Amino acid sequence: MCNKTFIRKSSLKVHQCVHTGERPYRCDVCNKTFSDRSGLKALQRIHTGEHPYGCDVCNKTFIHKSSLKVHQRVHTGERPYGCDVCNKTFSDRGSLKAHQRIHTGERPNGCDVCNKTFCARCSLKAHQSIHTGERPYGCDVCNKTFSDRSGLKAHQHIHTGERPYGCDVCNKTFSARGGLKAHQRVHTGEHPYGCDVCNKTFIYKKNLKAHRVHTGERPYGCDVCNKTFIHKSSLIAHLRTHTL
């Protein structure tokens, strides 16, 4: 079929299932089928809760040997998968593949509710919680909940004081990667958020949102004289006139 070669006859037999579509190994619990026995065995560990592959450094355990291998790169710092466009490197092939979609513009993961599309499956999963209201990741300190693990991890830095993301230009540090990424626009001059009416652009999305010149919206009201303002900072400055 494809002239691919194998050391073992058994490996050839498993490979041929790719062409024939044969999946002879079936899970007794969920009836999912596989072309090889190892795939079935790995799935069964999900049902049994077995994690036979353990990390020697932090004792974290995994269902798949390949998952352990990828995890160990956290400790070694190894990032063997490099992007051909921007030379950014990654610890696993899946992360590289998701990253490359930034350059190609491909967004294969679509939301069934609002049809919004995403480069990465994890981004889609986090987005879907907007519709379901699900926030399964909870902080042990203040019980605040999050729709995705990365949001929880970034939040926990508030309690620990950790700011692991540092700017290469001015050495300013941030608790979340998103904060660093937004800050870097100060140095690059990038203004990715643009107003549809006057084409004014902004570094931060919150600044675009605060740009309410065209809508006439004035959401910040004074409790003393009922005067309203476009920006919160303007309201704060105004309140001082009542305390003088």
Sequence and secondary structure as in RCSB ss.txt:
>XXXX:A:sequence
MCNKTFIRKSSLKVHQCVHTGERPYRCDVCNKTFSDRSGLKALQRIHTGEHPYGCDVCNKTFIHKSSLKVHQRVH
TGERPYGCDVCNKTFSDRGSLKAHQRIHTGERPNGCDVCNKTFCARCSLKAHQSIHTGERPYGCDVCNKTFSDRS
GLKAHQHIHTGERPYGCDVCNKTFSARGGLKAHQRVHTGEHPYGCDVCNKTFIYKKNLKAHRVHTGERPYGCDVC
NKTFIHKSSLIAHLRTHTL
>XXXX:A:secstr
      SSHHHHHHHHHHHH    EE TTT  EESSHHHHHHHHHHHHT   EE TTT  EESSHHHHHHHHHHH
H    EE TTT  EESSHHHHHHHHHHHH    EE TTT  EESSHHHHHHHHHHHH    EE TTT  EESSHH
HHHHHHHHHH    EE TTT  EESSHHHHHHHHHHHH    EE TTT  EESSHHHHHH  TTT    EE TTT
  EESSHHHHHHHHHHHH 
